[in-house]
Amino acid sequence: MMETGMTEKEQATMMIDIYTDLQRIKIAPDRDKEIDNQLRRAKAKLEALGIVTKDLIVE
């Protein structure tokens, strides 16, 4: 098994966040707005960790 550097509890917390984010998108009255909000939040978290996000754009 590959070492991720995360504890099992941290991995579970991350997956819960992903799951609830997807639920929020599914029920959002304005899905595009919800997706944009979540992208901003994810970008802020990545940048706080020192990860450059400009190269992570999927086209």
PDB file of N, CA, C and O in Angstrom:
ATOM      1  N   MET A   1       0.831  -1.185   0.000  1.00  0.00           N
ATOM      2  CA  MET A   1       0.000   0.000   0.000  1.00  0.00           C
ATOM      3  C   MET A   1       0.874   1.246   0.000  1.00  0.00           C
ATOM      4  O   MET A   1       1.866   1.312   0.725  1.00  0.00           O
ATOM      5  N   MET A   2       0.507   2.233  -0.811  1.00  0.00           N
ATOM      6  CA  MET A   2       1.305   3.438  -0.938  1.00  0.00           C
ATOM      7  C   MET A   2       1.089   4.350   0.268  1.00  0.00           C
ATOM      8  O   MET A   2      -0.045   4.550   0.705  1.00  0.00           O
ATOM      9  N   GLU A   3       2.152   4.890   0.791  1.00  0.00           N
ATOM     10  CA  GLU A   3       2.094   5.818   1.914  1.00  0.00           C
ATOM     11  C   GLU A   3       1.676   7.189   1.412  1.00  0.00           C
ATOM     12  O   GLU A   3       2.318   7.739   0.517  1.00  0.00           O
ATOM     13  N   THR A   4       0.608   7.752   1.974  1.00  0.00           N
ATOM     14  CA  THR A   4       0.109   9.056   1.535  1.00  0.00           C
ATOM     15  C   THR A   4       0.538  10.179   2.454  1.00  0.00           C
ATOM     16  O   THR A   4       0.429  11.351   2.092  1.00  0.00           O
ATOM     17  N   GLY A   5       1.024   9.841   3.635  1.00  0.00           N
ATOM     18  CA  GLY A   5       1.397  10.870   4.592  1.00  0.00           C
ATOM     19  C   GLY A   5       0.198  11.372   5.387  1.00  0.00           C
ATOM     20  O   GLY A   5       0.330  12.282   6.206  1.00  0.00           O
ATOM     21  N   MET A   6      -0.967  10.785   5.150  1.00  0.00           N
ATOM     22  CA  MET A   6      -2.173  11.172   5.870  1.00  0.00           C
ATOM     23  C   MET A   6      -2.620  10.009   6.754  1.00  0.00           C
ATOM     24  O   MET A   6      -2.489   8.839   6.393  1.00  0.00           O
ATOM     25  N   THR A   7      -3.145  10.365   7.908  1.00  0.00           N
ATOM     26  CA  THR A   7      -3.697   9.319   8.761  1.00  0.00           C
ATOM     27  C   THR A   7      -5.024   8.864   8.168  1.00  0.00           C
ATOM     28  O   THR A   7      -5.587   9.525   7.295  1.00  0.00           O
ATOM     29  N   GLU A   8      -5.509   7.740   8.649  1.00  0.00           N
ATOM     30  CA  GLU A   8      -6.795   7.222   8.187  1.00  0.00           C
ATOM     31  C   GLU A   8      -7.922   8.208   8.514  1.00  0.00           C
ATOM     32  O   GLU A   8      -8.862   8.367   7.735  1.00  0.00           O
ATOM     33  N   LYS A   9      -7.820   8.855   9.652  1.00  0.00           N
ATOM     34  CA  LYS A   9      -8.829   9.837  10.058  1.00  0.00           C
ATOM     35  C   LYS A   9      -8.799  11.060   9.135  1.00  0.00           C
ATOM     36  O   LYS A   9      -9.850  11.593   8.779  1.00  0.00           O
ATOM     37  N   GLU A  10      -7.605  11.504   8.747  1.00  0.00           N
ATOM     38  CA  GLU A  10      -7.492  12.631   7.809  1.00  0.00           C
ATOM     39  C   GLU A  10      -8.063  12.262   6.442  1.00  0.00           C
ATOM     40  O   GLU A  10      -8.734  13.075   5.806  1.00  0.00           O
ATOM     41  N   GLN A  11      -7.798  11.048   5.995  1.00  0.00           N
ATOM     42  CA  GLN A  11      -8.340  10.588   4.717  1.00  0.00           C
ATOM     43  C   GLN A  11      -9.872  10.534   4.770  1.00  0.00           C
ATOM     44  O   GLN A  11     -10.545  10.937   3.822  1.00  0.00           O
ATOM     45  N   ALA A  12     -10.410  10.037   5.874  1.00  0.00           N
ATOM     46  CA  ALA A  12     -11.858   9.952   6.029  1.00  0.00           C
ATOM     47  C   ALA A  12     -12.474  11.347   6.026  1.00  0.00           C
ATOM     48  O   ALA A  12     -13.508  11.571   5.397  1.00  0.00           O
ATOM     49  N   THR A  13     -11.847  12.271   6.719  1.00  0.00           N
ATOM     50  CA  THR A  13     -12.338  13.655   6.759  1.00  0.00           C
ATOM     51  C   THR A  13     -12.337  14.270   5.368  1.00  0.00           C
ATOM     52  O   THR A  13     -13.288  14.956   4.993  1.00  0.00           O
ATOM     53  N   MET A  14     -11.290  14.035   4.606  1.00  0.00           N
ATOM     54  CA  MET A  14     -11.205  14.558   3.248  1.00  0.00           C
ATOM     55  C   MET A  14     -12.315  13.978   2.369  1.00  0.00           C
ATOM     56  O   MET A  14     -12.940  14.701   1.593  1.00  0.00           O
ATOM     57  N   MET A  15     -12.554  12.690   2.493  1.00  0.00           N
ATOM     58  CA  MET A  15     -13.596  12.057   1.685  1.00  0.00           C
ATOM     59  C   MET A  15     -14.993  12.535   2.084  1.00  0.00           C
ATOM     60  O   MET A  15     -15.863  12.681   1.226  1.00  0.00           O
ATOM     61  N   ILE A  16     -15.213  12.775   3.364  1.00  0.00           N
ATOM     62  CA  ILE A  16     -16.496  13.336   3.806  1.00  0.00           C
ATOM     63  C   ILE A  16     -16.698  14.717   3.186  1.00  0.00           C
ATOM     64  O   ILE A  16     -17.797  15.039   2.735  1.00  0.00           O
ATOM     65  N   ASP A  17     -15.644  15.534   3.162  1.00  0.00           N
ATOM     66  CA  ASP A  17     -15.725  16.864   2.535  1.00  0.00           C
ATOM     67  C   ASP A  17     -16.093  16.744   1.059  1.00  0.00           C
ATOM     68  O   ASP A  17     -16.953  17.476   0.570  1.00  0.00           O
ATOM     69  N   ILE A  18     -15.449  15.828   0.353  1.00  0.00           N
ATOM     70  CA  ILE A  18     -15.737  15.637  -1.075  1.00  0.00           C
ATOM     71  C   ILE A  18     -17.180  15.200  -1.265  1.00  0.00           C
ATOM     72  O   ILE A  18     -17.878  15.723  -2.134  1.00  0.00           O
ATOM     73  N   TYR A  19     -17.624  14.262  -0.471  1.00  0.00           N
ATOM     74  CA  TYR A  19     -18.985  13.735  -0.575  1.00  0.00           C
ATOM     75  C   TYR A  19     -20.021  14.826  -0.318  1.00  0.00           C
ATOM     76  O   TYR A  19     -20.987  14.957  -1.069  1.00  0.00           O
ATOM     77  N   THR A  20     -19.820  15.608   0.742  1.00  0.00           N
ATOM     78  CA  THR A  20     -20.786  16.669   1.044  1.00  0.00           C
ATOM     79  C   THR A  20     -20.742  17.777   0.003  1.00  0.00           C
ATOM     80  O   THR A  20     -21.775  18.373  -0.303  1.00  0.00           O
ATOM     81  N   ASP A  21     -19.571  18.062  -0.544  1.00  0.00           N
ATOM     82  CA  ASP A  21     -19.473  19.050  -1.621  1.00  0.00           C
ATOM     83  C   ASP A  21     -20.282  18.606  -2.837  1.00  0.00           C
ATOM     84  O   ASP A  21     -20.985  19.413  -3.444  1.00  0.00           O
ATOM     85  N   LEU A  22     -20.184  17.338  -3.189  1.00  0.00           N
ATOM     86  CA  LEU A  22     -20.950  16.821  -4.324  1.00  0.00           C
ATOM     87  C   LEU A  22     -22.452  16.883  -4.054  1.00  0.00           C
ATOM     88  O   LEU A  22     -23.237  17.176  -4.956  1.00  0.00           O
ATOM     89  N   GLN A  23     -22.850  16.608  -2.811  1.00  0.00           N
ATOM     90  CA  GLN A  23     -24.258  16.728  -2.460  1.00  0.00           C
ATOM     91  C   GLN A  23     -24.736  18.168  -2.598  1.00  0.00           C
ATOM     92  O   GLN A  23     -25.845  18.417  -3.069  1.00  0.00           O
ATOM     93  N   ARG A  24     -23.895  19.115  -2.185  1.00  0.00           N
ATOM     94  CA  ARG A  24     -24.258  20.533  -2.297  1.00  0.00           C
ATOM     95  C   ARG A  24     -24.442  20.938  -3.749  1.00  0.00           C
ATOM     96  O   ARG A  24     -25.363  21.688  -4.074  1.00  0.00           O
ATOM     97  N   ILE A  25     -23.571  20.448  -4.627  1.00  0.00           N
ATOM     98  CA  ILE A  25     -23.707  20.748  -6.057  1.00  0.00           C
ATOM     99  C   ILE A  25     -25.017  20.169  -6.577  1.00  0.00           C
ATOM    100  O   ILE A  25     -25.741  20.829  -7.321  1.00  0.00           O
ATOM    101  N   LYS A  26     -25.314  18.951  -6.187  1.00  0.00           N
ATOM    102  CA  LYS A  26     -26.499  18.260  -6.689  1.00  0.00           C
ATOM    103  C   LYS A  26     -27.790  19.011  -6.345  1.00  0.00           C
ATOM    104  O   LYS A  26     -28.707  19.059  -7.165  1.00  0.00           O
ATOM    105  N   ILE A  27     -27.875  19.593  -5.156  1.00  0.00           N
ATOM    106  CA  ILE A  27     -29.113  20.244  -4.731  1.00  0.00           C
ATOM    107  C   ILE A  27     -29.110  21.764  -4.918  1.00  0.00           C
ATOM    108  O   ILE A  27     -30.119  22.418  -4.655  1.00  0.00           O
ATOM    109  N   ALA A  28     -28.001  22.323  -5.362  1.00  0.00           N
ATOM    110  CA  ALA A  28     -27.897  23.782  -5.486  1.00  0.00           C
ATOM    111  C   ALA A  28     -28.874  24.325  -6.525  1.00  0.00           C
ATOM    112  O   ALA A  28     -28.992  23.765  -7.615  1.00  0.00           O
ATOM    113  N   PRO A  29     -29.576  25.412  -6.197  1.00  0.00           N
ATOM    114  CA  PRO A  29     -30.469  26.027  -7.172  1.00  0.00           C
ATOM    115  C   PRO A  29     -29.687  26.572  -8.376  1.00  0.00           C
ATOM    116  O   PRO A  29     -30.195  26.598  -9.497  1.00  0.00           O
ATOM    117  N   ASP A  30     -28.459  27.001  -8.129  1.00  0.00           N
ATOM    118  CA  ASP A  30     -27.586  27.501  -9.195  1.00  0.00           C
ATOM    119  C   ASP A  30     -26.287  26.696  -9.127  1.00  0.00           C
ATOM    120  O   ASP A  30     -25.352  27.064  -8.416  1.00  0.00           O
ATOM    121  N   ARG A  31     -26.245  25.603  -9.871  1.00  0.00           N
ATOM    122  CA  ARG A  31     -25.089  24.691  -9.804  1.00  0.00           C
ATOM    123  C   ARG A  31     -23.787  25.367 -10.215  1.00  0.00           C
ATOM    124  O   ARG A  31     -22.747  25.145  -9.595  1.00  0.00           O
ATOM    125  N   ASP A  32     -23.840  26.182 -11.250  1.00  0.00           N
ATOM    126  CA  ASP A  32     -22.614  26.851 -11.694  1.00  0.00           C
ATOM    127  C   ASP A  32     -22.048  27.736 -10.596  1.00  0.00           C
ATOM    128  O   ASP A  32     -20.835  27.764 -10.388  1.00  0.00           O
ATOM    129  N   LYS A  33     -22.916  28.464  -9.888  1.00  0.00           N
ATOM    130  CA  LYS A  33     -22.461  29.320  -8.793  1.00  0.00           C
ATOM    131  C   LYS A  33     -21.855  28.475  -7.673  1.00  0.00           C
ATOM    132  O   LYS A  33     -20.814  28.828  -7.119  1.00  0.00           O
ATOM    133  N   GLU A  34     -22.505  27.362  -7.341  1.00  0.00           N
ATOM    134  CA  GLU A  34     -21.989  26.484  -6.284  1.00  0.00           C
ATOM    135  C   GLU A  34     -20.633  25.904  -6.681  1.00  0.00           C
ATOM    136  O   GLU A  34     -19.720  25.841  -5.857  1.00  0.00           O
ATOM    137  N   ILE A  35     -20.497  25.483  -7.928  1.00  0.00           N
ATOM    138  CA  ILE A  35     -19.215  24.950  -8.406  1.00  0.00           C
ATOM    139  C   ILE A  35     -18.133  26.024  -8.324  1.00  0.00           C
ATOM    140  O   ILE A  35     -17.021  25.752  -7.871  1.00  0.00           O
ATOM    141  N   ASP A  36     -18.456  27.245  -8.764  1.00  0.00           N
ATOM    142  CA  ASP A  36     -17.482  28.344  -8.683  1.00  0.00           C
ATOM    143  C   ASP A  36     -17.064  28.607  -7.236  1.00  0.00           C
ATOM    144  O   ASP A  36     -15.884  28.826  -6.963  1.00  0.00           O
ATOM    145  N   ASN A  37     -18.026  28.586  -6.308  1.00  0.00           N
ATOM    146  CA  ASN A  37     -17.705  28.791  -4.892  1.00  0.00           C
ATOM    147  C   ASN A  37     -16.782  27.701  -4.371  1.00  0.00           C
ATOM    148  O   ASN A  37     -15.827  27.982  -3.647  1.00  0.00           O
ATOM    149  N   GLN A  38     -17.065  26.464  -4.738  1.00  0.00           N
ATOM    150  CA  GLN A  38     -16.225  25.362  -4.273  1.00  0.00           C
ATOM    151  C   GLN A  38     -14.837  25.394  -4.912  1.00  0.00           C
ATOM    152  O   GLN A  38     -13.846  25.046  -4.269  1.00  0.00           O
ATOM    153  N   LEU A  39     -14.768  25.807  -6.161  1.00  0.00           N
ATOM    154  CA  LEU A  39     -13.456  25.946  -6.806  1.00  0.00           C
ATOM    155  C   LEU A  39     -12.622  27.019  -6.110  1.00  0.00           C
ATOM    156  O   LEU A  39     -11.421  26.836  -5.912  1.00  0.00           O
ATOM    157  N   ARG A  40     -13.250  28.141  -5.736  1.00  0.00           N
ATOM    158  CA  ARG A  40     -12.520  29.193  -5.009  1.00  0.00           C
ATOM    159  C   ARG A  40     -12.006  28.678  -3.670  1.00  0.00           C
ATOM    160  O   ARG A  40     -10.871  28.954  -3.282  1.00  0.00           O
ATOM    161  N   ARG A  41     -12.853  27.926  -2.967  1.00  0.00           N
ATOM    162  CA  ARG A  41     -12.457  27.366  -1.674  1.00  0.00           C
ATOM    163  C   ARG A  41     -11.297  26.382  -1.832  1.00  0.00           C
ATOM    164  O   ARG A  41     -10.335  26.424  -1.064  1.00  0.00           O
ATOM    165  N   ALA A  42     -11.388  25.505  -2.821  1.00  0.00           N
ATOM    166  CA  ALA A  42     -10.314  24.528  -3.058  1.00  0.00           C
ATOM    167  C   ALA A  42      -9.022  25.228  -3.453  1.00  0.00           C
ATOM    168  O   ALA A  42      -7.941  24.849  -3.002  1.00  0.00           O
ATOM    169  N   LYS A  43      -9.134  26.249  -4.295  1.00  0.00           N
ATOM    170  CA  LYS A  43      -7.942  26.997  -4.732  1.00  0.00           C
ATOM    171  C   LYS A  43      -7.270  27.664  -3.534  1.00  0.00           C
ATOM    172  O   LYS A  43      -6.045  27.633  -3.415  1.00  0.00           O
ATOM    173  N   ALA A  44      -8.057  28.263  -2.654  1.00  0.00           N
ATOM    174  CA  ALA A  44      -7.501  28.905  -1.465  1.00  0.00           C
ATOM    175  C   ALA A  44      -6.774  27.895  -0.583  1.00  0.00           C
ATOM    176  O   ALA A  44      -5.696  28.182  -0.063  1.00  0.00           O
ATOM    177  N   LYS A  45      -7.367  26.706  -0.414  1.00  0.00           N
ATOM    178  CA  LYS A  45      -6.720  25.671   0.399  1.00  0.00           C
ATOM    179  C   LYS A  45      -5.411  25.214  -0.230  1.00  0.00           C
ATOM    180  O   LYS A  45      -4.408  25.055   0.465  1.00  0.00           O
ATOM    181  N   LEU A  46      -5.419  25.001  -1.543  1.00  0.00           N
ATOM    182  CA  LEU A  46      -4.204  24.571  -2.234  1.00  0.00           C
ATOM    183  C   LEU A  46      -3.112  25.632  -2.136  1.00  0.00           C
ATOM    184  O   LEU A  46      -1.954  25.322  -1.860  1.00  0.00           O
ATOM    185  N   GLU A  47      -3.495  26.884  -2.365  1.00  0.00           N
ATOM    186  CA  GLU A  47      -2.506  27.965  -2.301  1.00  0.00           C
ATOM    187  C   GLU A  47      -1.959  28.145  -0.889  1.00  0.00           C
ATOM    188  O   GLU A  47      -0.793  28.501  -0.719  1.00  0.00           O
ATOM    189  N   ALA A  48      -2.790  27.903   0.126  1.00  0.00           N
ATOM    190  CA  ALA A  48      -2.318  27.971   1.510  1.00  0.00           C
ATOM    191  C   ALA A  48      -1.269  26.894   1.781  1.00  0.00           C
ATOM    192  O   ALA A  48      -0.421  27.047   2.660  1.00  0.00           O
ATOM    193  N   LEU A  49      -1.337  25.803   1.014  1.00  0.00           N
ATOM    194  CA  LEU A  49      -0.348  24.728   1.140  1.00  0.00           C
ATOM    195  C   LEU A  49       0.855  24.936   0.224  1.00  0.00           C
ATOM    196  O   LEU A  49       1.758  24.101   0.173  1.00  0.00           O
ATOM    197  N   GLY A  50       0.859  26.058  -0.501  1.00  0.00           N
ATOM    198  CA  GLY A  50       1.980  26.371  -1.379  1.00  0.00           C
ATOM    199  C   GLY A  50       1.903  25.716  -2.744  1.00  0.00           C
ATOM    200  O   GLY A  50       2.913  25.636  -3.443  1.00  0.00           O
ATOM    201  N   ILE A  51       0.725  25.244  -3.142  1.00  0.00           N
ATOM    202  CA  ILE A  51       0.555  24.579  -4.428  1.00  0.00           C
ATOM    203  C   ILE A  51       0.060  25.595  -5.449  1.00  0.00           C
ATOM    204  O   ILE A  51      -0.954  26.259  -5.232  1.00  0.00           O
ATOM    205  N   VAL A  52       0.776  25.714  -6.560  1.00  0.00           N
ATOM    206  CA  VAL A  52       0.398  26.629  -7.626  1.00  0.00           C
ATOM    207  C   VAL A  52      -0.767  26.014  -8.392  1.00  0.00           C
ATOM    208  O   VAL A  52      -0.677  24.882  -8.868  1.00  0.00           O
ATOM    209  N   THR A  53      -1.852  26.759  -8.509  1.00  0.00           N
ATOM    210  CA  THR A  53      -3.062  26.206  -9.123  1.00  0.00           C
ATOM    211  C   THR A  53      -3.207  26.527 -10.606  1.00  0.00           C
ATOM    212  O   THR A  53      -4.035  25.921 -11.286  1.00  0.00           O
ATOM    213  N   LYS A  54      -2.427  27.457 -11.115  1.00  0.00           N
ATOM    214  CA  LYS A  54      -2.624  27.870 -12.512  1.00  0.00           C
ATOM    215  C   LYS A  54      -2.352  26.726 -13.500  1.00  0.00           C
ATOM    216  O   LYS A  54      -2.883  26.729 -14.611  1.00  0.00           O
ATOM    217  N   ASP A  55      -1.531  25.757 -13.101  1.00  0.00           N
ATOM    218  CA  ASP A  55      -1.220  24.625 -13.982  1.00  0.00           C
ATOM    219  C   ASP A  55      -2.195  23.456 -13.800  1.00  0.00           C
ATOM    220  O   ASP A  55      -2.032  22.411 -14.430  1.00  0.00           O
ATOM    221  N   LEU A  56      -3.199  23.627 -12.948  1.00  0.00           N
ATOM    222  CA  LEU A  56      -4.137  22.542 -12.666  1.00  0.00           C
ATOM    223  C   LEU A  56      -5.453  22.698 -13.437  1.00  0.00           C
ATOM    224  O   LEU A  56      -6.447  22.050 -13.110  1.00  0.00           O
ATOM    225  N   ILE A  57      -5.452  23.548 -14.447  1.00  0.00           N
ATOM    226  CA  ILE A  57      -6.662  23.804 -15.236  1.00  0.00           C
ATOM    227  C   ILE A  57      -6.896  22.645 -16.219  1.00  0.00           C
ATOM    228  O   ILE A  57      -5.994  22.264 -16.966  1.00  0.00           O
ATOM    229  N   VAL A  58      -8.103  22.097 -16.209  1.00  0.00           N
ATOM    230  CA  VAL A  58      -8.486  21.028 -17.115  1.00  0.00           C
ATOM    231  C   VAL A  58      -9.312  21.639 -18.224  1.00  0.00           C
ATOM    232  O   VAL A  58     -10.252  22.390 -17.961  1.00  0.00           O
ATOM    233  N   GLU A  59      -8.974  21.327 -19.454  1.00  0.00           N
ATOM    234  CA  GLU A  59      -9.727  21.879 -20.595  1.00  0.00           C
ATOM    235  C   GLU A  59     -10.387  20.780 -21.367  1.00  0.00           C
ATOM    236  O   GLU A  59     -11.065  21.044 -22.360  1.00  0.00           O
TER     237      GLU A  59
END
